[in-house]
Amino acid sequence: MYSPDSSVVRNVAESIDSPSLTGTRCREDEIPSLTDLHRARILRIDHDEARLAAQGCTWYEIKASTLRKSDISLIKDKAGISELYEVVVPRVEARAHRPSAGFYTFYVNQIDWSLRFPIPKFISSLYAHLEVSPSQLIPNSFSSLLSLGILMKFYRVSCSTYTLMQLIQIKRLGLGKFYISNKKELTFIGGNPSSHKGWMSRYFFIKRISSRENPWGCDMLWRDNAHTLSPLTPKQRPDLTNFLEVMREKCFNAQELIEEDLLCHFRFSGKKVQLVGDLGDRMTKAEMMKALKERKANLEEASSSRVPRKEKRKTPSEGRKRRKKRRHGEGATETARMTIPEEPVTVPIDTSSKSPEQQSTEVPYDFDLVKSVLDLAVLETASLHFMQALVWTGEAANRLSQDTEEVVMTRRSMDGVLGRHNDLLKQLEEMRAHEDREKESLRLDLDTARANDLSSKALAQSLEAKVQRLEEENKALQTEVKKLQGEVAFSWQLGKVEFLQSKVFDCLCSGRASIFFEQGFNGFLAQFRANDYSEEEHPTSFLDVEQALAEMPEDSEGKSLGSEEAPRLDVFLLRSFCTYLDDE
């Protein structure tokens, strides 16, 4: 039995969906346009993605870029890319995680959500801390970061990595894919979309033309995990209390904050767009809340208008079956009505004047085979059965490919769920371990505090006892000191009296008196001699000191004078001298 050539089968299959055989031949005769080339590129991408998905590859190993070269000018204009950058569209076999040498990956949806070049410094510093590439973050992460950066700039809060890590949270949405948003308790920024359909297939490669080793300011390599720990606390820790207190009563719309003029005003974009209106009015709560409410109302209206279409989409397989059956019936009817023309059978096709691209791929002896058939009805019936089998084969292939895609998507979702489950288990274990360490640390601190409390109480009691004992000893010592002072005073008085009445004191007084007497006597003697009384001319006995002392009265004589004072030694000498003068 004859098996038809593959080219013939392909042409017949293409003729099923084509409006006419003549139109098909006309398109084959045309030179492929850019649209046809792009369509062929998309078909190849779909085929490669289906093959890689069936192999269980990750999303960034599956997704190829669907951009055109004509999109480069739009990308440069919207992202503010200057001549310092080189932008190229990836090839079909290229992937986002392994760009060409010197190039790095970015997504068009990231630019749609206000990513501008050069990348703001606070964003590149954050990526350097997270140790991930900017292309690994989903697009609305940039709107969250830029809207938060604009608010921090407006309220004069430092956009440091430490400050950002206190306000944001990093979520892992799968292998090599992350999402940055505000913390749940910080609800002053809203309006970010929850999803971006098709963004993973809209990426481009960009290269910074610079002599520096790393002109991007961060590590651009892809990683499956991010470093989510907060950096070390700086010496001058920023105080966010006032900022959070102001933000507590406000609600801003992220899409209103990331307007181009605001980005240029706060130097997050280099497109030099002038600020529209007053900055204070743009940043007020009322205007932002009004815009947010209007946007929410529009979203609610749009979602309510889409409800019937969503109900229709619940059974896509039934719609596909109906379309396939209808198309199969039309193709079968057209095939049944189609008769083989006589001229192509009897007249050979002249292919000498056609180029290789325009020549027919049909084999010449197929027409001889058709010509040799005697009963054309049999041939028509066989052709009809062949077309039906071909259509049902395509339908089975489509169903098989759809089932394969569903299996792959289910497997990928299960892998994502399992990966997320494992990550959550690891985080739970880490949290439990951290909680156990904190509990153990708190228990040790509590035991230490209790021991210190007991020791401090015992020390206080011992100190109180010592103080009481010292007070008692001090009182006893004071009493003893007073007693000793009294005894000392009494003994001093008693000793004084005894000393004055003792012979020692008398001897001392006598010695001192004799010294005074001798000095006085010598003084008088000097006066006598000064008045020309010499011992040779007037020999007298009273000038002898020893004789004068011998003639002095005794104590009893002095005491017998009664209340009168005892005569002084000099008076006694004076009297003796006067007596001598009278005798002469």
C-alpha positions in Angstrom: 0.0 0.0 0.0 1.3 3.5 -0.9 2.2 5.9 1.9 2.0 9.5 0.9 5.0 11.8 1.2 5.3 14.0 4.3 5.3 17.2 2.3 2.1 16.3 0.6 0.5 15.5 4.0 1.7 18.9 5.3 0.3 20.8 2.4 -3.0 19.0 2.7 -3.2 19.7 6.4 -2.4 23.4 5.8 -5.2 23.5 3.2 -7.8 22.5 5.8 -7.5 25.8 7.7 -6.9 27.9 4.6 -9.8 29.6 2.8 -8.8 28.3 -0.6 -6.1 26.4 -2.4 -5.3 29.4 -4.6 -4.7 31.6 -1.5 -2.3 29.0 -0.1 -0.3 28.9 -3.3 -0.2 32.8 -3.3 1.2 32.9 0.2 3.8 30.4 -0.7 4.9 32.5 -3.6 5.3 35.6 -1.4 8.6 36.5 0.3 8.4 36.0 4.1 7.6 39.2 5.9 8.7 40.4 9.4 5.3 39.3 10.8 5.8 35.8 9.3 9.3 35.6 10.7 8.1 36.6 14.1 5.3 34.1 13.9 7.8 31.4 13.0 10.0 32.5 16.0 7.0 32.3 18.3 6.1 28.8 17.0 9.7 27.7 17.6 9.6 29.2 21.1 6.4 27.4 21.9 7.8 24.1 20.6 11.0 24.5 22.7 9.1 25.5 25.8 6.7 22.5 25.5 9.7 20.2 25.1 11.6 21.7 28.1 8.4 21.8 30.2 7.9 18.1 29.5 11.5 17.5 30.7 10.6 19.2 34.1 12.9 22.2 33.7 12.6 25.3 35.8 10.7 28.4 34.6 13.8 30.4 33.7 15.2 27.4 31.7 11.9 27.2 29.8 11.0 30.8 29.0 12.5 32.4 25.9 12.1 36.1 25.0 9.3 37.0 22.6 10.4 40.6 21.9 11.1 42.0 18.5 14.0 44.2 17.4 11.5 47.0 16.8 10.8 47.0 20.6 14.4 48.2 21.4 13.6 51.8 20.6 10.5 51.8 22.8 12.4 50.2 25.6 15.2 52.8 25.4 12.7 55.7 25.3 10.6 54.5 28.2 13.5 53.5 30.5 15.6 56.5 29.7 18.5 54.4 28.4 21.3 56.6 27.1 24.1 55.8 24.6 26.1 54.4 27.5 24.1 51.2 27.3 23.7 48.6 24.6 20.4 46.8 24.3 19.8 43.6 22.3 16.9 41.1 21.9 17.9 37.6 23.0 18.1 34.8 20.6 15.6 31.9 20.6 18.0 29.6 22.5 19.1 32.3 25.0 17.6 32.3 28.5 17.2 35.0 31.2 19.6 33.4 33.7 22.5 33.0 31.2 22.7 36.2 29.0 25.4 36.9 26.5 28.9 37.8 27.8 28.9 41.2 29.4 25.1 41.6 29.2 22.5 41.3 31.9 18.8 40.6 31.9 15.9 43.0 32.6 12.2 42.7 31.9 9.9 45.1 30.0 7.3 44.9 32.8 10.0 46.2 35.2 10.3 49.2 33.1 6.5 49.6 33.0 6.7 49.8 36.7 9.2 52.7 36.7 12.6 51.0 36.6 14.9 53.5 35.1 18.6 53.5 34.0 20.9 54.0 35.7 19.4 52.0 38.5 18.9 54.2 41.7 21.7 53.7 44.1 19.5 52.7 47.1 18.1 49.8 44.9 21.5 48.6 43.8 22.7 48.7 47.4 19.7 46.6 48.4 20.4 44.0 45.7 24.1 43.9 46.8 22.9 43.0 50.3 20.3 40.5 49.1 22.9 38.9 46.8 20.4 38.5 43.9 20.1 40.0 40.4 17.6 42.7 39.8 16.1 40.6 37.1 15.0 38.0 39.6 12.4 40.3 41.2 8.9 40.4 39.8 8.0 43.8 38.3 5.8 45.2 41.0 8.7 44.9 43.4 10.2 48.0 41.8 7.0 50.0 42.2 7.0 49.1 45.9 10.6 50.1 46.3 10.4 53.4 44.3 7.1 54.5 45.9 8.7 53.8 49.4 11.9 55.6 48.3 9.9 58.7 47.1 8.0 58.9 50.5 11.3 58.5 52.4 12.9 61.2 50.3 9.9 63.5 50.8 9.9 63.1 54.6 13.8 63.2 54.7 14.4 59.7 55.9 17.6 58.0 54.9 17.2 55.4 52.1 19.9 53.2 53.5 19.8 49.4 53.3 19.3 49.1 57.0 16.3 51.4 56.9 14.8 49.6 53.9 15.2 46.2 55.6 13.1 47.5 58.6 10.2 48.4 56.2 10.1 45.7 53.6 9.8 41.9 53.4 11.3 39.6 50.8 9.2 36.6 49.7 10.4 33.7 47.6 7.9 32.9 44.9 9.7 29.9 43.5 13.1 28.8 42.4 15.1 32.0 41.5 12.0 34.3 41.7 11.5 36.9 44.5 9.0 39.5 45.5 9.6 42.7 47.6 6.7 44.4 49.4 6.0 46.5 52.5 5.6 44.7 55.7 2.0 43.6 56.6 1.7 46.1 59.4 2.8 49.0 57.1 -0.3 49.6 55.0 0.4 53.2 53.9 1.2 52.2 50.3 -1.3 50.3 48.0 -2.3 50.0 44.4 0.3 47.5 43.3 -1.0 44.8 40.9 -1.0 41.3 42.2 0.2 39.7 38.9 1.7 40.4 35.5 0.7 38.0 32.9 3.4 37.1 30.3 6.2 39.1 31.9 8.6 36.2 32.1 8.8 36.0 28.3 9.4 39.7 27.8 13.0 40.3 28.7 16.0 41.9 27.0 19.7 42.0 27.4 21.5 45.2 28.3 25.2 46.1 28.6 26.8 49.1 30.4 29.6 50.6 28.4 32.1 51.5 31.1 35.7 51.0 32.1 34.8 50.2 35.7 34.9 46.7 36.9 31.3 46.7 38.2 29.4 49.7 36.9 26.1 48.4 38.2 27.0 48.6 41.9 25.7 45.2 42.7 26.2 41.5 41.9 24.1 40.7 38.8 24.5 36.9 38.9 21.4 34.7 39.4 20.9 32.8 42.6 18.2 30.5 43.9 18.1 32.0 47.4 18.4 35.5 48.8 20.2 36.9 51.9 17.2 38.2 53.9 18.9 38.9 57.2 19.0 42.6 58.3 22.4 44.3 58.0 24.4 45.3 61.1 23.0 48.2 63.1 24.9 51.4 62.2 26.5 53.6 64.8 24.0 56.3 64.2 20.8 54.2 64.1 18.0 56.0 62.1 14.9 56.8 64.1 11.8 55.8 62.1 9.3 56.6 64.9 8.3 60.0 63.5 8.1 58.7 59.9 5.9 55.7 60.9 3.7 58.0 63.1 3.1 60.3 60.2 2.4 57.3 57.8 0.0 55.7 60.2 -2.9 58.0 59.2 -2.0 58.1 55.5 -2.6 55.9 52.5 -0.8 56.5 49.2 -1.3 54.9 45.8 1.9 53.4 44.4 0.8 54.2 40.8 0.4 57.9 41.7 3.8 58.0 43.5 5.8 56.6 40.6 4.8 59.2 38.0 7.7 60.2 35.8 7.9 63.8 37.0 8.1 62.6 40.7 10.8 60.1 39.8 12.8 62.8 38.0 12.3 65.3 40.9 13.7 62.8 43.4 16.5 61.8 41.0 15.3 58.2 40.5 15.0 58.9 36.7 17.3 60.8 34.4 14.7 61.7 31.8 14.6 65.4 33.0 10.8 65.7 33.2 9.6 68.9 35.0 7.5 68.5 38.1 3.8 69.1 37.4 2.0 71.1 40.1 3.0 71.7 43.7 4.9 68.9 45.3 3.1 69.3 48.7 -0.3 69.0 47.0 0.9 66.0 45.0 1.9 64.2 48.2 -1.1 65.1 50.4 -3.2 62.3 51.8 -6.6 63.5 50.4 -5.4 63.4 46.8 -3.8 60.1 47.1 -6.8 58.6 48.9 -9.1 60.0 46.2 -7.0 58.4 43.5 -6.8 55.1 45.3 -10.6 55.1 45.9 -11.2 55.9 42.2 -8.9 53.1 41.1 -10.5 50.6 43.4 -13.9 51.6 42.1 -12.7 51.1 38.5 -11.2 47.7 39.4 -14.4 46.6 41.0 -16.5 47.7 38.0 -14.0 45.9 35.7 -14.1 42.7 37.8 -18.0 42.8 37.9 -18.1 43.2 34.1 -15.8 40.2 33.6 -17.9 37.8 35.6 -20.0 36.4 32.7 -16.8 35.8 30.6 -15.2 34.0 33.5 -18.2 31.7 33.7 -17.8 30.9 30.0 -14.1 30.2 30.5 -14.9 27.4 33.0 -15.2 24.8 30.2 -12.4 25.6 27.7 -12.1 22.0 26.6 -15.8 22.0 25.6 -15.3 25.1 23.5 -12.2 23.6 21.8 -14.2 20.4 21.1 -17.0 22.4 19.5 -14.6 24.4 17.4 -12.7 21.3 16.3 -15.9 19.5 15.4 -17.2 22.5 13.5 -13.9 22.9 11.6 -13.8 19.2 11.0 -17.3 19.2 9.5 -16.5 22.2 7.3 -13.2 20.6 6.1 -14.9 17.3 5.4 -17.7 19.0 3.4 -15.2 21.1 1.4 -13.1 18.0 0.7 -16.1 16.0 -0.3 -17.2 18.8 -2.7 -13.7 19.2 -4.1 -12.9 17.4 -7.4 -9.5 16.8 -8.9 -8.9 19.1 -11.9 -8.0 17.5 -15.1 -5.4 20.1 -16.3 -2.9 19.5 -13.4 -3.1 15.8 -14.1 -2.6 15.9 -17.9 -0.4 19.0 -18.1 2.9 18.9 -16.2 3.9 21.8 -14.0 6.6 24.0 -15.4 9.1 24.7 -12.6 11.9 26.0 -14.7 10.8 29.6 -14.3 10.3 29.4 -10.5 12.8 29.9 -7.8 13.5 27.1 -5.3 11.4 28.8 -2.7 8.4 29.0 -5.1 8.7 25.5 -6.6 6.1 23.0 -5.5 7.2 20.2 -3.1 4.8 17.7 -4.6 6.4 14.6 -6.2 5.6 14.3 -10.0 4.7 10.6 -9.9 1.9 11.3 -7.4 -0.1 12.7 -10.3 0.6 9.7 -12.4 -0.8 7.6 -9.5 -3.9 9.7 -9.4 -4.2 9.5 -13.2 -4.0 5.7 -13.1 -7.0 5.5 -10.8 -10.1 4.4 -12.8 -12.8 5.1 -10.3 -12.5 8.7 -9.0 -15.3 8.2 -6.4 -13.2 5.6 -4.7 -10.3 8.0 -4.7 -12.6 10.8 -3.3 -13.8 8.5 -0.6 -10.3 7.4 0.3 -9.2 11.1 0.4 -12.2 11.9 2.7 -11.3 9.1 5.1 -7.7 10.2 5.0 -8.6 13.8 5.8 -10.8 12.7 8.7 -8.0 10.5 10.1 -5.6 13.4 9.7 -7.9 15.8 11.4 -8.6 13.4 14.3 -4.9 12.8 14.6 -4.3 16.5 14.9 -7.1 16.7 17.5 -5.6 13.8 19.4 -2.2 15.5 19.2 -3.6 18.7 20.5 -5.4 17.0 23.3 -2.2 15.1 24.1 -0.2 18.3 24.1 -2.8 20.0 26.3 -2.8 17.1 28.7 1.0 17.2 28.7 1.0 20.9 29.4 -1.5 20.4 32.2 0.6 17.6 33.7 3.8 19.8 33.4 2.0 22.7 35.0 0.6 20.5 37.7 4.1 19.1 38.3 5.6 22.6 38.3 2.9 23.8 40.7 3.5 20.7 42.9 7.2 21.3 42.8 6.6 24.9 43.7 4.2 23.9 46.5 6.7 21.3 47.8 9.5 23.7 47.5 7.5 26.3 49.4 6.5 23.7 51.9 10.1 22.7 52.4 11.0 26.4 52.8 8.3 26.9 55.3 9.4 23.8 57.2 12.9 25.1 57.3 11.7 28.5 58.4 9.6 26.9 61.0 12.5 24.8 62.3 14.7 27.9 62.3 12.0 29.9 64.1 11.6 27.1 66.6 15.3 26.8 67.1 15.6 30.5 67.5 12.6 30.5 69.9 14.3 27.7 71.9 17.5 29.6 72.0 15.7 32.7 73.1 13.8 30.8 75.8 17.0 29.2 77.1 18.7 32.6 77.1 15.7 34.1 78.9 15.7 31.2 81.4 19.4 31.6 82.1 18.9 35.4 82.5 16.0 34.8 84.8 18.1 32.3 86.9 21.0 34.7 87.0 18.7 37.6 88.0 17.1 35.5 90.8 20.5 34.5 92.1 21.7 38.1 91.9 18.5 39.1 93.7 19.1 36.5 96.5 22.7 37.4 96.8 21.9 41.1 96.9 19.2 40.5 99.6 21.7 38.5 101.7 24.4 41.1 101.2 21.9 43.8 102.2 21.0 41.9 105.4 24.6 41.3 106.3 25.3 45.0 105.7 22.4 46.0 107.9 23.7 43.7 110.7 27.2 45.2 110.3 25.8 48.7 110.4 23.8 47.9 113.6 26.8 46.3 115.2 29.0 49.2 114.2 26.5 51.7 115.6 26.4 49.8 119.0 30.2 49.6 119.0 30.3 53.3 118.2 28.0 54.2 121.1 30.0 52.0 123.5 33.2 53.7 122.3 31.7 57.2 122.7 30.7 56.3 126.2 34.1 55.0 127.0 35.8 58.0 125.4 33.6 60.3 127.5 34.5 58.3 130.6 38.2 58.4 129.8 38.0 62.1 129.1 36.5 62.6 132.5 39.1 60.5 134.1 41.8 62.3 132.2 40.5 65.7 133.3 40.2 64.5 136.9 43.6 62.9 136.9 45.1 66.0 135.4 43.6 68.2 138.1 44.7 65.7 140.8 48.2 65.4 139.3 48.4 69.1 139.0 47.6 69.6 142.7 50.0 66.9 143.7 52.7 68.3 141.5 52.3 71.8 142.9 52.5 70.4 146.4 55.5 68.1 145.7 59.1 68.7 146.5 60.0 68.5 142.8 57.9 71.5 142.1 59.6 73.3 145.1 63.0 72.4 143.8 62.1 73.7 140.4 60.7 76.9 141.9 63.8 77.2 144.1 66.1 76.7 141.1 64.3 79.2 139.0 64.1 81.6 141.9 67.9 81.3 142.5 68.5 82.1 138.8 66.2 85.1 139.0 67.9 86.2 142.3 71.3 85.9 140.8 70.4 87.9 137.7 68.8 90.6 139.9 71.7 90.7 142.2 74.1 91.0 139.4 72.0 93.8 138.0 72.1 95.7 141.2 75.8 95.1 141.6 76.3 96.5 138.1 74.4 99.6 139.1 76.5 100.0 142.2 79.6 99.7 140.2 78.3 102.1 137.7 77.8 104.6 140.6 81.5 104.3 141.5 81.1 101.9 144.4 84.0 99.6 144.1 84.8 96.6 146.3 88.3 97.9 147.2 87.1 101.2 148.5 84.0 99.9 150.2 84.4 96.3 151.3 80.9 95.1 152.2 79.5 91.7 152.9 76.1 92.2 151.3 77.6 92.1 147.8 78.1 88.4 148.2 75.4 86.3 146.6 75.8 83.3 148.8 75.6 85.5 151.9 72.5 87.2 150.5 70.9 83.8 150.0 71.8 82.7 153.4 70.3 85.8 154.9 67.0 85.3 153.0 64.0 84.4 155.3 62.6 80.9 155.4 59.2 79.9 154.1 57.7 79.9 157.5 58.6 83.5 158.0 57.1 84.3 154.6 54.0 82.3 155.5 53.7 84.1 158.9 53.0 87.3 157.1 49.4 86.1 156.8 47.5 87.5 154.0 50.3 89.7 152.8 52.3 88.6 149.9 55.8 87.1 150.4 58.5 89.7 149.8 60.1 89.5 146.4 63.8 88.8 146.1 64.6 92.1 144.4 62.7 94.0 147.1 64.7 92.1 149.7 67.9 93.0 148.0 66.9 96.6 147.7 66.0 96.8 151.4 69.4 95.2 152.3 71.2 97.8 150.2 69.3 100.7 151.7 70.1 99.4 155.2 73.8 99.3 154.2 73.6 102.9 153.1 72.1 104.1 156.3 74.8 102.4 158.3 77.5 104.3 156.4 
